[in-house]
Amino acid sequence: MLLQVLSEDFLKRYGKDIINIHHGLLPSFKGGHPSKQAFDAGVKLIGATSHFVTEELDAGPIIEQMVERVSHRDNLQSFVQKSENLEKQCLAKAIKSYCELRVLRYEETKTVVF
């Protein structure tokens, strides 16, 4: 995974919106292998968040969030697969809403999606 924090200068010069996706295991499971950490901890819900990129890491206005239940029947492989699928669905829904002009920003840190 490549993590790149974009500077305020870059974002201003680029001048267009950028959408990011991340799993919902943060901030509880940081560092390497967060899915394995979460699986080992026995979490019951996994999630994903799509948001606008700002100069502050993972702090931009949220566009979409999704969750899915996992259980003791999941193994690590199915757990990771569910998490990755959820991220793809969440990002696709955020991009679709954005492209359909259904996302409005307000108060610097919030959005309305209709």
N, CA, C and O atoms as a Tinker XYZ file with bonds, in Angstrom:
   456  protein
     1  N      0.843000   -1.169000    0.000000    73     2
     2  CA     0.000000    0.000000    0.000000    64     1     3
     3  C      0.894000    1.239000    0.000000    63     2     4     5
     4  O      1.851000    1.325000    0.769000    81     3
     5  N      0.573000    2.186000   -0.864000    73     3     6
     6  CA     1.313000    3.437000   -0.935000    64     5     7
     7  C      0.516000    4.514000   -0.220000    63     6     8     9
     8  O     -0.648000    4.749000   -0.544000    81     7
     9  N      1.125000    5.155000    0.732000    73     7    10
    10  CA     0.484000    6.232000    1.464000    64     9    11
    11  C      1.198000    7.521000    1.111000    63    10    12    13
    12  O      2.408000    7.639000    1.301000    81    11
    13  N      0.455000    8.485000    0.600000    73    11    14
    14  CA     1.050000    9.751000    0.202000    64    13    15
    15  C      0.179000   10.882000    0.736000    63    14    16    17
    16  O     -0.980000   11.023000    0.348000    81    15
    17  N      0.744000   11.678000    1.620000    73    15    18
    18  CA     0.046000   12.858000    2.108000    64    17    19
    19  C      0.299000   13.971000    1.104000    63    18    20    21
    20  O      1.448000   14.296000    0.802000    81    19
    21  N     -0.764000   14.548000    0.594000    73    19    22
    22  CA    -0.645000   15.615000   -0.408000    64    21    23
    23  C     -0.593000   16.965000    0.291000    63    22    24    25
    24  O     -1.403000   17.250000    1.174000    81    23
    25  N      0.350000   17.781000   -0.103000    73    23    26
    26  CA     0.529000   19.083000    0.539000    64    25    27
    27  C     -0.590000   20.043000    0.153000    63    26    28    29
    28  O     -1.247000   19.885000   -0.876000    81    27
    29  N     -0.783000   21.026000    0.994000    73    27    30
    30  CA    -1.777000   22.061000    0.712000    64    29    31
    31  C     -1.440000   22.768000   -0.601000    63    30    32    33
    32  O     -2.331000   23.076000   -1.392000    81    31
    33  N     -0.147000   23.023000   -0.829000    73    31    34
    34  CA     0.290000   23.668000   -2.067000    64    33    35
    35  C     -0.082000   22.820000   -3.289000    63    34    36    37
    36  O     -0.598000   23.346000   -4.275000    81    35
    37  N      0.178000   21.516000   -3.223000    73    35    38
    38  CA    -0.179000   20.636000   -4.337000    64    37    39
    39  C     -1.682000   20.666000   -4.579000    63    38    40    41
    40  O     -2.125000   20.787000   -5.721000    81    39
    41  N     -2.462000   20.557000   -3.521000    73    39    42
    42  CA    -3.915000   20.526000   -3.664000    64    41    43
    43  C     -4.435000   21.821000   -4.278000    63    42    44    45
    44  O     -5.345000   21.795000   -5.106000    81    43
    45  N     -3.860000   22.956000   -3.874000    73    43    46
    46  CA    -4.281000   24.239000   -4.435000    64    45    47
    47  C     -3.902000   24.351000   -5.910000    63    46    48    49
    48  O     -4.697000   24.818000   -6.726000    81    47
    49  N     -2.685000   23.922000   -6.248000    73    47    50
    50  CA    -2.252000   23.991000   -7.651000    64    49    51
    51  C     -3.018000   23.009000   -8.530000    63    50    52    53
    52  O     -3.338000   23.320000   -9.677000    81    51
    53  N     -3.313000   21.827000   -7.996000    73    51    54
    54  CA    -4.083000   20.843000   -8.758000    64    53    55
    55  C     -5.493000   21.383000   -9.012000    63    54    56    57
    56  O     -6.014000   21.275000  -10.122000    81    55
    57  N     -6.098000   21.959000   -7.986000    73    55    58
    58  CA    -7.344000   22.688000   -8.136000    64    57    59
    59  C     -8.608000   21.868000   -8.374000    63    58    60    61
    60  O     -9.661000   22.429000   -8.675000    81    59
    61  N     -8.513000   20.568000   -8.245000    73    59    62
    62  CA    -9.685000   19.712000   -8.445000    64    61    63
    63  C     -9.869000   18.842000   -7.205000    63    62    64    65
    64  O     -8.947000   18.651000   -6.412000    81    63
    65  N    -11.076000   18.326000   -7.062000    73    63    66
    66  CA   -11.346000   17.448000   -5.932000    64    65    67
    67  C    -10.650000   16.102000   -6.116000    63    66    68    69
    68  O    -10.533000   15.598000   -7.233000    81    67
    69  N    -10.198000   15.538000   -5.021000    73    67    70
    70  CA    -9.619000   14.199000   -4.987000    64    69    71
    71  C    -10.374000   13.426000   -3.918000    63    70    72    73
    72  O    -10.609000   13.935000   -2.822000    81    71
    73  N    -10.751000   12.196000   -4.238000    73    71    74
    74  CA   -11.489000   11.355000   -3.298000    64    73    75
    75  C    -10.587000   10.206000   -2.864000    63    74    76    77
    76  O     -9.917000    9.581000   -3.686000    81    75
    77  N    -10.580000    9.939000   -1.566000    73    75    78
    78  CA    -9.783000    8.862000   -0.987000    64    77    79
    79  C    -10.716000    7.830000   -0.348000    63    78    80    81
    80  O    -11.853000    8.133000    0.017000    81    79
    81  N    -10.208000    6.619000   -0.225000    73    79    82
    82  CA   -10.934000    5.543000    0.455000    64    81    83
    83  C    -10.006000    4.948000    1.502000    63    82    84    85
    84  O     -8.803000    4.826000    1.272000    81    83
    85  N    -10.552000    4.583000    2.636000    73    83    86
    86  CA    -9.770000    3.794000    3.587000    64    85    87
    87  C    -10.701000    2.889000    4.371000    63    86    88    89
    88  O    -11.894000    3.156000    4.516000    81    87
    89  N    -10.125000    1.828000    4.864000    73    87    90
    90  CA   -10.908000    0.875000    5.641000    64    89    91
    91  C    -11.320000    1.504000    6.960000    63    90    92    93
    92  O    -10.719000    2.476000    7.417000    81    91
    93  N    -12.328000    0.946000    7.548000    73    91    94
    94  CA   -12.840000    1.465000    8.812000    64    93    95
    95  C    -12.177000    0.858000   10.032000    63    94    96    97
    96  O    -12.740000    0.896000   11.126000    81    95
    97  N    -10.986000    0.297000    9.859000    73    95    98
    98  CA   -10.288000   -0.298000   10.994000    64    97    99
    99  C     -9.442000    0.722000   11.734000    63    98   100   101
   100  O     -8.957000    0.451000   12.833000    81    99
   101  N     -9.260000    1.904000   11.131000    73    99   102
   102  CA    -8.564000    2.992000   11.808000    64   101   103
   103  C     -9.556000    3.688000   12.736000    63   102   104   105
   104  O    -10.737000    3.725000   12.390000    81   103
   105  N     -9.188000    4.224000   13.848000    73   103   106
   106  CA    -7.851000    4.280000   14.413000    64   105   107
   107  C     -7.507000    3.099000   15.323000    63   106   108   109
   108  O     -6.413000    3.052000   15.886000    81   107
   109  N     -8.420000    2.156000   15.470000    73   107   110
   110  CA    -8.193000    1.059000   16.417000    64   109   111
   111  C     -7.037000    0.156000   16.032000    63   110   112   113
   112  O     -6.301000   -0.310000   16.902000    81   111
   113  N     -6.863000   -0.099000   14.731000    73   111   114
   114  CA    -5.850000   -1.046000   14.279000    64   113   115
   115  C     -4.919000   -0.345000   13.300000    63   114   116   117
   116  O     -5.191000   -0.273000   12.101000    81   115
   117  N     -3.825000    0.168000   13.831000    73   115   118
   118  CA    -2.865000    0.962000   13.060000    64   117   119
   119  C     -1.682000    0.101000   12.661000    63   118   120   121
   120  O     -1.486000   -0.999000   13.178000    81   119
   121  N     -0.901000    0.623000   11.734000    73   119   122
   122  CA     0.341000   -0.039000   11.360000    64   121   123
   123  C      0.114000   -1.174000   10.385000    63   122   124   125
   124  O     -0.893000   -1.224000    9.678000    81   123
   125  N      1.070000   -2.080000   10.364000    73   123   126
   126  CA     1.027000   -3.176000    9.416000    64   125   127
   127  C     -0.061000   -4.190000    9.730000    63   126   128   129
   128  O     -0.314000   -4.512000   10.891000    81   127
   129  N     -0.690000   -4.680000    8.695000    73   127   130
   130  CA    -1.690000   -5.750000    8.778000    64   129   131
   131  C     -2.886000   -5.427000    9.671000    63   130   132   133
   132  O     -3.199000   -6.207000   10.570000    81   131
   133  N     -3.564000   -4.295000    9.447000    73   131   134
   134  CA    -4.707000   -3.960000   10.294000    64   133   135
   135  C     -5.840000   -4.985000   10.195000    63   134   136   137
   136  O     -6.554000   -5.213000   11.172000    81   135
   137  N     -6.006000   -5.601000    9.027000    73   135   138
   138  CA    -7.072000   -6.609000    8.902000    64   137   139
   139  C     -6.788000   -7.798000    9.808000    63   138   140   141
   140  O     -7.698000   -8.296000   10.470000    81   139
   141  N     -5.558000   -8.255000    9.849000    73   139   142
   142  CA    -5.205000   -9.376000   10.723000    64   141   143
   143  C     -5.376000   -8.989000   12.183000    63   142   144   145
   144  O     -5.849000   -9.788000   12.991000    81   143
   145  N     -4.991000   -7.765000   12.522000    73   143   146
   146  CA    -5.167000   -7.296000   13.899000    64   145   147
   147  C     -6.638000   -7.304000   14.283000    63   146   148   149
   148  O     -7.002000   -7.759000   15.368000    81   147
   149  N     -7.481000   -6.800000   13.391000    73   147   150
   150  CA    -8.914000   -6.747000   13.658000    64   149   151
   151  C     -9.519000   -8.151000   13.731000    63   150   152   153
   152  O    -10.338000   -8.443000   14.602000    81   151
   153  N     -9.107000   -9.001000   12.812000    73   151   154
   154  CA    -9.583000  -10.390000   12.815000    64   153   155
   155  C     -9.196000  -11.066000   14.123000    63   154   156   157
   156  O    -10.026000  -11.717000   14.758000    81   155
   157  N     -7.945000  -10.915000   14.524000    73   155   158
   158  CA    -7.469000  -11.533000   15.761000    64   157   159
   159  C     -8.185000  -10.987000   16.992000    63   158   160   161
   160  O     -8.339000  -11.693000   17.989000    81   159
   161  N     -8.620000   -9.741000   16.922000    73   159   162
   162  CA    -9.338000   -9.126000   18.039000    64   161   163
   163  C    -10.810000   -9.520000   18.076000    63   162   164   165
   164  O    -11.506000   -9.255000   19.056000    81   163
   165  N    -11.281000  -10.156000   17.003000    73   163   166
   166  CA   -12.667000  -10.614000   16.977000    64   165   167
   167  C    -13.695000   -9.526000   16.722000    63   166   168   169
   168  O    -14.810000   -9.601000   17.240000    81   167
   169  N    -13.341000   -8.509000   15.929000    73   167   170
   170  CA   -14.306000   -7.449000   15.642000    64   169   171
   171  C    -15.551000   -8.038000   14.979000    63   170   172   173
   172  O    -15.485000   -9.084000   14.333000    81   171
   173  N    -16.664000   -7.368000   15.145000    73   171   174
   174  CA   -17.936000   -7.833000   14.600000    64   173   175
   175  C    -18.406000   -7.000000   13.415000    63   174   176   177
   176  O    -19.246000   -7.444000   12.632000    81   175
   177  N    -17.860000   -5.783000   13.280000    73   175   178
   178  CA   -18.216000   -4.900000   12.173000    64   177   179
   179  C    -16.949000   -4.394000   11.508000    63   178   180   181
   180  O    -15.986000   -4.027000   12.182000    81   179
   181  N    -16.953000   -4.376000   10.187000    73   179   182
   182  CA   -15.876000   -3.740000    9.437000    64   181   183
   183  C    -16.491000   -2.621000    8.620000    63   182   184   185
   184  O    -17.697000   -2.618000    8.375000    81   183
   185  N    -15.673000   -1.673000    8.199000    73   183   186
   186  CA   -16.224000   -0.543000    7.480000    64   185   187
   187  C    -15.249000    0.072000    6.506000    63   186   188   189
   188  O    -14.081000   -0.307000    6.426000    81   187
   189  N    -15.772000    1.040000    5.763000    73   187   190
   190  CA   -14.965000    1.806000    4.810000    64   189   191
   191  C    -15.510000    3.226000    4.771000    63   190   192   193
   192  O    -16.705000    3.454000    4.962000    81   191
   193  N    -14.616000    4.175000    4.519000    73   191   194
   194  CA   -14.978000    5.583000    4.430000    64   193   195
   195  C    -14.361000    6.181000    3.178000    63   194   196   197
   196  O    -13.167000    6.018000    2.924000    81   195
   197  N    -15.184000    6.878000    2.395000    73   195   198
   198  CA   -14.708000    7.665000    1.255000    64   197   199
   199  C    -14.839000    9.134000    1.641000    63   198   200   201
   200  O    -15.863000    9.561000    2.175000    81   199
   201  N    -13.791000    9.896000    1.364000    73   199   202
   202  CA   -13.810000   11.302000    1.750000    64   201   203
   203  C    -12.974000   12.127000    0.786000    63   202   204   205
   204  O    -12.145000   11.595000    0.047000    81   203
   205  N    -13.201000   13.428000    0.805000    73   203   206
   206  CA   -12.367000   14.339000    0.033000    64   205   207
   207  C    -10.991000   14.412000    0.680000    63   206   208   209
   208  O    -10.868000   14.355000    1.904000    81   207
   209  N     -9.970000   14.537000   -0.136000    73   207   210
   210  CA    -8.601000   14.649000    0.350000    64   209   211
   211  C     -8.336000   16.097000    0.771000    63   210   212   213
   212  O     -8.695000   17.043000    0.070000    81   211
   213  N     -7.707000   16.240000    1.920000    73   211   214
   214  CA    -7.220000   17.531000    2.399000    64   213   215
   215  C     -5.753000   17.339000    2.779000    63   214   216   217
   216  O     -5.228000   16.227000    2.717000    81   215
   217  N     -5.110000   18.414000    3.165000    73   215   218
   218  CA    -3.700000   18.296000    3.542000    64   217   219
   219  C     -3.520000   17.500000    4.835000    63   218   220   221
   220  O     -2.420000   17.025000    5.117000    81   219
   221  N     -4.571000   17.352000    5.610000    73   219   222
   222  CA    -4.502000   16.550000    6.829000    64   221   223
   223  C     -4.922000   15.114000    6.503000    63   222   224   225
   224  O     -5.979000   14.901000    5.908000    81   223
   225  N     -4.124000   14.151000    6.879000    73   223   226
   226  CA    -4.342000   12.746000    6.542000    64   225   227
   227  C     -5.695000   12.236000    7.034000    63   226   228   229
   228  O     -6.012000   12.315000    8.221000    81   227
   229  N     -6.481000   11.713000    6.099000    73   227   230
   230  CA    -7.776000   11.078000    6.389000    64   229   231
   231  C     -8.712000   11.954000    7.211000    63   230   232   233
   232  O     -9.449000   11.455000    8.062000    81   231
   233  N     -8.684000   13.247000    6.960000    73   231   234
   234  CA    -9.516000   14.172000    7.735000    64   233   235
   235  C    -10.490000   14.960000    6.870000    63   234   236   237
   236  O    -11.183000   15.841000    7.378000    81   235
   237  N    -10.559000   14.663000    5.576000    73   235   238
   238  CA   -11.424000   15.426000    4.686000    64   237   239
   239  C    -12.896000   15.118000    4.893000    63   238   240   241
   240  O    -13.244000   14.119000    5.522000    81   239
   241  N    -13.760000   15.976000    4.363000    73   239   242
   242  CA   -15.199000   15.785000    4.492000    64   241   243
   243  C    -15.637000   14.421000    3.936000    63   242   244   245
   244  O    -15.280000   14.043000    2.820000    81   243
   245  N    -16.402000   13.711000    4.731000    73   243   246
   246  CA   -16.842000   12.359000    4.386000    64   245   247
   247  C    -17.958000   12.419000    3.347000    63   246   248   249
   248  O    -18.901000   13.201000    3.465000    81   247
   249  N    -17.824000   11.573000    2.326000    73   247   250
   250  CA   -18.831000   11.455000    1.277000    64   249   251
   251  C    -19.707000   10.228000    1.512000    63   250   252   253
   252  O    -20.930000   10.298000    1.388000    81   251
   253  N    -19.079000    9.111000    1.850000    73   251   254
   254  CA   -19.812000    7.853000    2.005000    64   253   255
   255  C    -19.136000    6.978000    3.052000    63   254   256   257
   256  O    -17.912000    6.980000    3.184000    81   255
   257  N    -19.944000    6.234000    3.791000    73   255   258
   258  CA   -19.435000    5.239000    4.731000    64   257   259
   259  C    -20.306000    3.990000    4.618000    63   258   260   261
   260  O    -21.517000    4.078000    4.414000    81   259
   261  N    -19.675000    2.837000    4.753000    73   259   262
   262  CA   -20.400000    1.577000    4.706000    64   261   263
   263  C    -19.851000    0.644000    5.774000    63   262   264   265
   264  O    -18.678000    0.721000    6.138000    81   263
   265  N    -20.708000   -0.235000    6.270000    73   263   266
   266  CA   -20.290000   -1.242000    7.238000    64   265   267
   267  C    -20.842000   -2.595000    6.828000    63   266   268   269
   268  O    -21.826000   -2.696000    6.095000    81   267
   269  N    -20.181000   -3.628000    7.321000    73   267   270
   270  CA   -20.642000   -4.991000    7.097000    64   269   271
   271  C    -20.302000   -5.818000    8.326000    63   270   272   273
   272  O    -19.261000   -5.629000    8.956000    81   271
   273  N    -21.191000   -6.728000    8.650000    73   271   274
   274  CA   -20.977000   -7.604000    9.790000    64   273   275
   275  C    -20.067000   -8.767000    9.399000    63   274   276   277
   276  O    -20.186000   -9.320000    8.306000    81   275
   277  N    -19.170000   -9.126000   10.291000    73   275   278
   278  CA   -18.347000  -10.324000   10.153000    64   277   279
   279  C    -18.616000  -11.192000   11.380000    63   278   280   281
   280  O    -19.138000  -10.711000   12.386000    81   279
   281  N    -18.261000  -12.464000   11.293000    73   279   282
   282  CA   -18.563000  -13.350000   12.411000    64   281   283
   283  C    -17.459000  -14.372000   12.614000    63   282   284   285
   284  O    -16.443000  -14.371000   11.918000    81   283
   285  N    -17.684000  -15.234000   13.578000    73   283   286
   286  CA   -16.747000  -16.309000   13.877000    64   285   287
   287  C    -16.628000  -17.286000   12.708000    63   286   288   289
   288  O    -15.671000  -18.058000   12.647000    81   287
   289  N    -17.579000  -17.264000   11.787000    73   287   290
   290  CA   -17.518000  -18.150000   10.623000    64   289   291
   291  C    -16.495000  -17.684000    9.590000    63   290   292   293
   292  O    -16.060000  -18.465000    8.743000    81   291
   293  N    -16.111000  -16.405000    9.662000    73   291   294
   294  CA   -15.122000  -15.872000    8.725000    64   293   295
   295  C    -13.723000  -16.320000    9.122000    63   294   296   297
   296  O    -13.369000  -16.351000   10.300000    81   295
   297  N    -12.937000  -16.667000    8.105000    73   295   298
   298  CA   -11.511000  -16.873000    8.331000    64   297   299
   299  C    -10.808000  -15.591000    7.886000    63   298   300   301
   300  O    -11.458000  -14.669000    7.394000    81   299
   301  N     -9.504000  -15.527000    8.053000    73   299   302
   302  CA    -8.789000  -14.297000    7.705000    64   301   303
   303  C     -8.983000  -13.941000    6.240000    63   302   304   305
   304  O     -9.145000  -12.768000    5.903000    81   303
   305  N     -8.968000  -14.942000    5.366000    73   303   306
   306  CA    -9.130000  -14.673000    3.934000    64   305   307
   307  C    -10.508000  -14.079000    3.620000    63   306   308   309
   308  O    -10.596000  -13.107000    2.870000    81   307
   309  N    -11.566000  -14.636000    4.170000    73   307   310
   310  CA   -12.906000  -14.103000    3.899000    64   309   311
   311  C    -13.091000  -12.739000    4.556000    63   310   312   313
   312  O    -13.787000  -11.877000    4.020000    81   311
   313  N    -12.469000  -12.545000    5.715000    73   311   314
   314  CA   -12.506000  -11.260000    6.405000    64   313   315
   315  C    -11.882000  -10.169000    5.537000    63   314   316   317
   316  O    -12.472000   -9.107000    5.342000    81   315
   317  N    -10.682000  -10.442000    5.019000    73   315   318
   318  CA    -9.979000   -9.481000    4.161000    64   317   319
   319  C    -10.774000   -9.242000    2.879000    63   318   320   321
   320  O    -10.896000   -8.103000    2.430000    81   319
   321  N    -11.311000  -10.299000    2.293000    73   319   322
   322  CA   -12.098000  -10.164000    1.058000    64   321   323
   323  C    -13.325000   -9.281000    1.283000    63   322   324   325
   324  O    -13.637000   -8.433000    0.448000    81   323
   325  N    -14.018000   -9.473000    2.398000    73   323   326
   326  CA   -15.182000   -8.630000    2.717000    64   325   327
   327  C    -14.754000   -7.169000    2.868000    63   326   328   329
   328  O    -15.429000   -6.261000    2.384000    81   327
   329  N    -13.631000   -6.956000    3.544000    73   327   330
   330  CA   -13.143000   -5.598000    3.757000    64   329   331
   331  C    -12.775000   -4.924000    2.438000    63   330   332   333
   332  O    -13.137000   -3.770000    2.205000    81   331
   333  N    -12.059000   -5.639000    1.579000    73   331   334
   334  CA   -11.668000   -5.073000    0.279000    64   333   335
   335  C    -12.879000   -4.809000   -0.607000    63   334   336   337
   336  O    -12.935000   -3.785000   -1.287000    81   335
   337  N    -13.844000   -5.717000   -0.607000    73   335   338
   338  CA   -15.066000   -5.511000   -1.398000    64   337   339
   339  C    -15.839000   -4.299000   -0.894000    63   338   340   341
   340  O    -16.378000   -3.526000   -1.686000    81   339
   341  N    -15.891000   -4.137000    0.427000    73   339   342
   342  CA   -16.590000   -3.001000    1.013000    64   341   343
   343  C    -15.930000   -1.686000    0.610000    63   342   344   345
   344  O    -16.619000   -0.709000    0.318000    81   343
   345  N    -14.602000   -1.657000    0.594000    73   343   346
   346  CA   -13.884000   -0.454000    0.169000    64   345   347
   347  C    -14.217000   -0.112000   -1.284000    63   346   348   349
   348  O    -14.446000    1.053000   -1.609000    81   347
   349  N    -14.244000   -1.112000   -2.151000    73   347   350
   350  CA   -14.561000   -0.877000   -3.565000    64   349   351
   351  C    -15.983000   -0.345000   -3.730000    63   350   352   353
   352  O    -16.216000    0.590000   -4.496000    81   351
   353  N    -16.929000   -0.944000   -3.010000    73   351   354
   354  CA   -18.321000   -0.501000   -3.098000    64   353   355
   355  C    -18.487000    0.928000   -2.579000    63   354   356   357
   356  O    -19.207000    1.735000   -3.165000    81   355
   357  N    -17.814000    1.222000   -1.480000    73   355   358
   358  CA   -17.904000    2.548000   -0.872000    64   357   359
   359  C    -17.314000    3.612000   -1.792000    63   358   360   361
   360  O    -17.905000    4.676000   -1.972000    81   359
   361  N    -16.150000    3.324000   -2.375000    73   359   362
   362  CA   -15.529000    4.275000   -3.294000    64   361   363
   363  C    -16.393000    4.469000   -4.536000    63   362   364   365
   364  O    -16.586000    5.598000   -4.988000    81   363
   365  N    -16.911000    3.381000   -5.086000    73   363   366
   366  CA   -17.761000    3.478000   -6.282000    64   365   367
   367  C    -19.003000    4.317000   -6.002000    63   366   368   369
   368  O    -19.400000    5.132000   -6.835000    81   367
   369  N    -19.613000    4.127000   -4.843000    73   367   370
   370  CA   -20.814000    4.895000   -4.495000    64   369   371
   371  C    -20.476000    6.376000   -4.311000    63   370   372   373
   372  O    -21.240000    7.247000   -4.729000    81   371
   373  N    -19.326000    6.661000   -3.683000    73   371   374
   374  CA   -18.910000    8.055000   -3.490000    64   373   375
   375  C    -18.645000    8.731000   -4.831000    63   374   376   377
   376  O    -19.065000    9.867000   -5.050000    81   375
   377  N    -17.955000    8.040000   -5.721000    73   375   378
   378  CA   -17.655000    8.617000   -7.035000    64   377   379
   379  C    -18.938000    8.826000   -7.838000    63   378   380   381
   380  O    -19.098000    9.850000   -8.501000    81   379
   381  N    -19.839000    7.866000   -7.779000    73   379   382
   382  CA   -21.116000    7.998000   -8.488000    64   381   383
   383  C    -21.889000    9.217000   -7.988000    63   382   384   385
   384  O    -22.381000   10.014000   -8.787000    81   383
   385  N    -21.994000    9.359000   -6.679000    73   383   386
   386  CA   -22.689000   10.525000   -6.104000    64   385   387
   387  C    -22.021000   11.821000   -6.526000    63   386   388   389
   388  O    -22.699000   12.789000   -6.871000    81   387
   389  N    -20.691000   11.843000   -6.501000    73   387   390
   390  CA   -19.936000   13.034000   -6.885000    64   389   391
   391  C    -20.177000   13.371000   -8.360000    63   390   392   393
   392  O    -20.438000   14.525000   -8.699000    81   391
   393  N    -20.090000   12.373000   -9.226000    73   391   394
   394  CA   -20.269000   12.600000  -10.665000    64   393   395
   395  C    -21.695000   13.020000  -11.010000    63   394   396   397
   396  O    -21.920000   13.718000  -11.998000    81   395
   397  N    -22.637000   12.599000  -10.208000    73   395   398
   398  CA   -24.037000   12.989000  -10.414000    64   397   399
   399  C    -24.352000   14.319000   -9.742000    63   398   400   401
   400  O    -25.512000   14.725000   -9.680000    81   399
   401  N    -23.326000   14.998000   -9.239000    73   399   402
   402  CA   -23.445000   16.317000   -8.598000    64   401   403
   403  C    -24.397000   16.282000   -7.405000    63   402   404   405
   404  O    -25.173000   17.213000   -7.191000    81   403
   405  N    -24.329000   15.202000   -6.635000    73   403   406
   406  CA   -25.198000   15.044000   -5.474000    64   405   407
   407  C    -24.450000   15.225000   -4.158000    63   406   408   409
   408  O    -24.978000   14.900000   -3.094000    81   407
   409  N    -23.211000   15.746000   -4.225000    73   407   410
   410  CA   -22.403000   15.966000   -3.026000    64   409   411
   411  C    -22.131000   17.456000   -2.885000    63   410   412   413
   412  O    -21.538000   18.075000   -3.768000    81   411
   413  N    -22.566000   18.022000   -1.777000    73   411   414
   414  CA   -22.331000   19.438000   -1.490000    64   413   415
   415  C    -21.492000   19.552000   -0.221000    63   414   416   417
   416  O    -21.798000   18.930000    0.796000    81   415
   417  N    -20.438000   20.348000   -0.294000    73   415   418
   418  CA   -19.617000   20.603000    0.892000    64   417   419
   419  C    -20.190000   21.782000    1.660000    63   418   420   421
   420  O    -20.756000   22.706000    1.075000    81   419
   421  N    -20.035000   21.739000    2.992000    73   419   422
   422  CA   -20.370000   22.891000    3.818000    64   421   423
   423  C    -19.559000   22.839000    5.109000    63   422   424   425
   424  O    -19.100000   21.775000    5.527000    81   423
   425  N    -19.393000   23.985000    5.724000    73   423   426
   426  CA   -18.656000   24.134000    6.978000    64   425   427
   427  C    -17.276000   23.483000    6.946000    63   426   428   429
   428  O    -16.850000   22.934000    7.962000    81   427
   429  N    -16.574000   23.522000    5.842000    73   427   430
   430  CA   -15.198000   23.021000    5.723000    64   429   431
   431  C    -15.024000   21.523000    5.923000    63   430   432   433
   432  O    -14.205000   20.910000    5.239000    81   431
   433  N    -15.765000   20.920000    6.833000    73   431   434
   434  CA   -15.518000   19.522000    7.189000    64   433   435
   435  C    -16.709000   18.596000    6.954000    63   434   436   437
   436  O    -16.662000   17.423000    7.324000    81   435
   437  N    -17.768000   19.108000    6.346000    73   435   438
   438  CA   -18.984000   18.295000    6.215000    64   437   439
   439  C    -19.477000   18.280000    4.783000    63   438   440   441
   440  O    -19.120000   19.136000    3.974000    81   439
   441  N    -20.303000   17.292000    4.486000    73   439   442
   442  CA   -20.960000   17.208000    3.191000    64   441   443
   443  C    -22.435000   16.881000    3.385000    63   442   444   445
   444  O    -22.843000   16.339000    4.412000    81   443
   445  N    -23.211000   17.220000    2.383000    73   443   446
   446  CA   -24.576000   16.749000    2.246000    64   445   447
   447  C    -24.600000   15.928000    0.982000    63   446   448   449
   448  O    -24.171000   16.397000   -0.072000    81   447
   449  N    -25.092000   14.712000    1.068000    73   447   450
   450  CA   -25.214000   13.839000   -0.095000    64   449   451
   451  C    -26.694000   13.537000   -0.238000    63   450   452   453
   452  O    -27.327000   13.015000    0.679000    81   451
   453  N    -27.238000   13.876000   -1.407000    73   451   454
   454  CA   -28.681000   13.649000   -1.604000    64   453   455
   455  C    -28.924000   12.842000   -2.852000    63   454   456
   456  O    -30.073000   12.551000   -3.185000    81   455
